[in-house]
Amino acid sequence: MHAYRFANLVFTLEDGRLRNEHAESETSLRPQVARLLENLLAHAGEVIPRERLYTAVWGEEAVVDFESGLAALMRELRQSVRAVEGPDDLVETVPRRGYRLDAEVRVDGGSRGGRRRAAMLLAVLVPVLLGAGYGLWLALDGTAPEPPGESSLAILPFENYERSAELPEHVGLLMADTLLAELLARPVEGLELLGRTSLRPYLGREDVVSALAGDLGVELLIEGAVTGRAEQGWQAEMRLLAVPPGRVVWSSTVTGEPGRPLDVRAVAGSMAEDLVEAWPSLRARLAREG
């Protein structure tokens, strides 16, 4: 049975049990939480991008609200660690990058050094083998696979619910325009951005998704919502849709503390950074799905 030992805790992968070696406390993790912890332990000390954790937990084909789903699993994991008297700072959130597990990890009584050396060896050998295989394939076939093409992206004004003093006037339009500006300041390979002028005739139409896809050839669409309550703080959510048919393929959420005004540029910049970081794997997945 594979056992990870770290910070006076023991995690057994096969049954999802997490226990404290020095206290009589134990809990069982749900399968998704167990997969999350397994990946954090396997790369202890490293910052793991959120997109890699998404794939490890749900797989590449799943369609879920990754951002809120991962946040919920992370909260559940931290609660489980506290339940077995583990350290509160075991998992560190690295803003705009991902998560890092801060602990020395041993696997089945051995250190991670052997696994790390094996990983380094694979990192050297795999590109060599792949290169040789690719060269042989080219020699036999004579053609190379085409890289993913350009994807056109349009950004709709964000919906604005539950207005409060923390939200500026016309926040929905401001979010869309500022997000466009932030993405234009971070050129992304394979992503063509449509300006607001091109979208103006379509705004307000019930068939806006199909119209943009049919008339302008839009393949990706960003929609979002901003909500704000004085006692709960504000929340801005951005969703990336593949069109048609309007399937959500990725999302990002930013929340604010009660009483603190929403900084449109800072929020749009954070969302743009998240999308830029996630885009390479998103682009490859969308190309495979056709």
C-alpha distance (Angstrom), angle and dihedral (degrees) to the residues before:
residue distance angle dihedral
M1 . . .
H2 3.82 . .
A3 3.80 110.1 .
Y4 3.78 124.9 -175.6
R5 3.82 114.5 -156.7
F6 3.81 118.5 -161.8
A7 3.81 139.3 142.3
N8 3.85 90.9 -0.1
L9 3.81 89.1 -55.1
V10 3.80 131.4 114.2
F11 3.81 123.4 -153.1
T12 3.81 120.6 -171.1
L13 3.76 111.8 -160.0
E14 3.79 99.2 -157.6
D15 3.81 96.3 60.8
G16 3.80 100.1 20.3
R17 3.82 93.5 -122.8
L18 3.79 119.8 158.1
R19 3.79 117.8 -169.9
N20 3.78 141.6 163.7
E21 3.80 114.6 -113.6
H22 3.82 93.1 -149.1
A23 3.81 101.8 36.9
E24 3.77 134.4 50.7
S25 3.78 94.5 -112.9
E26 3.79 126.4 119.5
T27 3.79 139.1 161.2
S28 3.81 137.6 -179.8
L29 3.80 119.6 -126.3
R30 3.77 123.7 -141.3
P31 3.84 112.8 -112.9
Q32 3.83 94.4 -103.2
V33 3.81 92.6 48.1
A34 3.82 89.6 46.8
R35 3.83 90.9 53.2
L36 3.79 89.7 49.2
L37 3.81 92.4 51.6
E38 3.81 91.7 44.6
N39 3.81 91.6 56.8
L40 3.78 93.1 46.1
L41 3.81 90.4 50.5
A42 3.80 93.6 46.2
H43 3.82 89.1 56.9
A44 3.80 100.2 32.7
G45 3.79 113.2 170.7
E46 3.82 92.4 21.0
V47 3.79 127.3 104.4
I48 3.81 105.7 -118.0
P49 3.83 114.0 -156.7
R50 3.78 114.7 -124.4
E51 3.81 91.4 -120.5
R52 3.82 91.2 60.5
L53 3.79 90.4 50.8
Y54 3.81 90.4 48.6
T55 3.79 90.5 55.9
A56 3.80 93.8 43.5
V57 3.81 92.6 52.2
W58 3.80 103.5 35.7
G59 3.80 105.8 14.9
E60 3.78 126.7 -124.3
E61 3.79 96.5 -78.3
A62 3.80 98.8 53.5
V63 3.80 118.7 106.7
V64 3.80 109.5 -150.4
D65 3.78 138.3 130.4
F66 3.80 91.5 -88.6
E67 3.79 97.0 -173.7
S68 3.80 98.2 52.9
G69 3.82 92.0 34.0
L70 3.79 92.9 54.9
A71 3.80 91.7 44.9
A72 3.81 90.0 52.9
L73 3.82 92.1 49.3
M74 3.80 90.8 48.1
R75 3.81 90.6 52.7
E76 3.80 90.2 49.0
L77 3.81 91.4 49.3
R78 3.80 92.5 50.3
Q79 3.81 90.5 48.6
S80 3.81 90.0 51.6
V81 3.81 91.1 50.3
R82 3.80 90.3 51.3
A83 3.82 90.0 47.2
V84 3.82 90.1 61.7
E85 3.81 92.1 43.2
G86 3.80 94.9 -104.2
P87 3.84 123.8 153.8
D88 3.81 117.7 -73.9
D89 3.80 92.0 -139.3
L90 3.81 96.3 51.3
V91 3.82 93.8 114.3
E92 3.80 116.3 42.0
T93 3.80 123.4 -157.4
V94 3.81 110.6 -138.5
P95 3.83 106.2 -159.4
R96 3.81 114.8 -116.9
R97 3.80 91.5 -4.7
G98 3.80 112.9 63.7
Y99 3.79 140.4 -106.1
R100 3.80 136.4 -44.0
L101 3.81 130.4 -162.4
D102 3.80 108.0 -141.3
A103 3.82 107.2 -154.5
E104 3.79 142.9 89.9
V105 3.81 108.3 -100.8
R106 3.79 130.0 -156.3
V107 3.80 123.5 -171.7
D108 3.82 119.8 -148.4
G109 3.80 90.6 -21.8
G110 3.85 94.2 -49.9
S111 3.78 129.7 101.2
R112 3.77 125.3 -107.0
G113 3.80 89.9 -115.5
G114 3.81 94.1 91.7
R115 3.76 92.0 49.9
R116 3.78 91.3 46.9
R117 3.83 91.5 51.3
A118 3.81 89.9 49.1
A119 3.79 89.9 50.0
M120 3.80 90.8 50.5
L121 3.80 90.4 50.3
L122 3.78 91.0 50.4
A123 3.80 89.8 48.2
V124 3.80 88.3 59.2
L125 3.80 98.7 40.5
V126 3.79 101.0 42.0
P127 3.84 96.7 62.0
V128 3.82 89.5 47.3
L129 3.80 92.8 50.8
L130 3.78 92.7 43.4
G131 3.78 90.9 49.1
A132 3.78 91.4 51.4
G133 3.79 91.4 48.1
Y134 3.79 91.7 47.4
G135 3.80 91.3 50.7
L136 3.80 91.0 50.6
W137 3.80 91.0 48.2
L138 3.80 90.8 51.4
A139 3.79 90.9 49.4
L140 3.81 91.8 52.4
D141 3.79 99.2 37.2
G142 3.79 102.8 28.9
T143 3.80 94.5 -147.1
A144 3.77 135.4 86.8
P145 3.81 125.3 -140.2
E146 3.78 113.9 -96.8
P147 3.81 115.2 -114.4
P148 3.81 117.9 -120.2
G149 3.80 111.4 -79.1
E150 3.79 130.7 -128.5
S151 3.80 118.2 -65.8
S152 3.80 118.7 -152.1
L153 3.82 114.8 -135.8
A154 3.80 128.7 -163.0
I155 3.81 125.5 -171.1
L156 3.81 119.1 -147.8
P157 3.82 123.0 -155.7
F158 3.80 109.6 -89.7
E159 3.80 118.7 -109.7
N160 3.79 113.9 -113.0
Y161 3.80 118.3 -145.7
E162 3.81 131.6 172.7
R163 3.80 97.4 11.7
S164 3.79 117.1 -146.4
A165 3.80 139.9 170.6
E166 3.82 89.3 -94.2
L167 3.84 91.3 66.4
P168 3.83 121.3 74.4
E169 3.79 121.0 -128.4
H170 3.81 114.9 -83.8
V171 3.80 88.9 12.0
G172 3.82 92.4 161.5
L173 3.82 93.8 59.9
L174 3.79 91.7 40.2
M175 3.80 91.9 53.5
A176 3.82 93.0 50.7
D177 3.81 94.8 46.1
T178 3.80 94.4 44.3
L179 3.80 92.5 46.2
L180 3.81 89.0 52.5
A181 3.81 90.2 50.5
E182 3.81 92.1 48.0
L183 3.81 92.0 50.6
L184 3.81 91.6 46.9
A185 3.80 87.6 54.3
R186 3.81 88.6 55.7
P187 3.83 105.0 49.8
V188 3.79 108.6 -149.9
E189 3.79 120.8 -156.7
G190 3.78 111.9 -119.4
L191 3.81 95.8 15.3
E192 3.81 121.9 107.0
L193 3.82 114.5 -168.4
L194 3.81 122.6 -147.7
G195 3.79 117.4 -144.0
R196 3.79 124.6 -124.8
T197 3.81 92.3 -109.0
S198 3.80 90.7 64.0
L199 3.80 90.9 52.8
R200 3.82 99.2 45.0
P201 3.86 96.4 91.7
Y202 3.81 90.7 53.6
L203 3.80 101.2 47.0
G204 3.78 113.6 112.5
R205 3.81 95.1 21.7
E206 3.79 117.6 128.8
D207 3.80 90.0 -139.8
V208 3.80 94.1 48.0
V209 3.82 94.1 130.0
S210 3.80 96.8 52.0
A211 3.82 91.8 39.0
L212 3.79 93.4 53.9
A213 3.79 90.9 46.4
G214 3.81 93.9 47.5
D215 3.80 100.9 38.9
L216 3.80 103.1 32.5
G217 3.79 101.8 23.3
V218 3.80 92.2 -119.5
E219 3.80 110.8 175.7
L220 3.79 100.5 175.4
L221 3.77 129.0 38.6
I222 3.80 131.9 -170.6
E223 3.77 118.2 -151.3
G224 3.76 127.3 167.3
A225 3.76 149.0 167.4
V226 3.79 136.0 -136.4
T227 3.79 121.6 -156.7
G228 3.76 130.6 177.8
R229 3.78 137.2 -175.0
A230 3.76 121.9 175.0
E231 3.80 93.1 -135.3
Q232 3.82 96.1 44.3
G233 3.79 105.6 32.2
W234 3.78 128.1 -123.6
Q235 3.81 130.6 -64.9
A236 3.80 130.0 -160.4
E237 3.80 119.7 -164.8
M238 3.80 127.9 -172.5
R239 3.82 123.3 -167.0
L240 3.81 126.6 -167.0
L241 3.80 113.1 -147.9
A242 3.80 129.9 -166.1
V243 3.81 107.9 -138.8
P244 2.85 131.5 -117.2
P245 3.05 109.3 50.2
G246 3.82 95.5 19.4
R247 3.80 100.1 -117.2
V248 3.81 115.7 170.5
V249 3.81 108.7 -122.5
W250 3.81 101.3 168.1
S251 3.79 141.5 2.0
S252 3.79 142.2 -172.0
T253 3.80 129.3 -159.3
V254 3.80 130.4 -165.5
T255 3.80 122.2 -172.4
G256 3.80 132.5 -167.7
E257 3.76 135.2 -152.2
P258 3.83 120.8 -102.8
G259 3.80 111.9 -87.1
R260 3.82 94.9 17.1
P261 3.84 114.1 113.6
L262 3.78 119.5 -124.3
D263 3.81 112.4 -103.3
V264 3.81 101.4 -148.3
R265 3.80 95.6 -163.7
A266 3.80 94.1 47.6
V267 3.81 92.7 47.9
A268 3.81 93.7 45.5
G269 3.80 89.9 47.2
S270 3.81 91.4 51.9
M271 3.81 91.3 49.8
A272 3.80 91.5 47.3
E273 3.81 90.6 51.8
D274 3.81 90.2 50.1
L275 3.81 92.0 51.3
V276 3.81 93.6 46.1
E277 3.80 89.8 51.6
A278 3.81 93.6 47.6
W279 3.82 96.7 40.7
P280 3.85 101.3 86.7
S281 3.81 93.4 57.5
L282 3.81 91.7 37.8
R283 3.80 90.7 52.1
A284 3.80 92.1 50.8
R285 3.81 92.2 47.6
L286 3.80 93.4 48.1
A287 3.82 90.2 49.0
R288 3.82 90.8 52.9
E289 3.78 92.0 48.6
G290 3.80 89.5 50.5
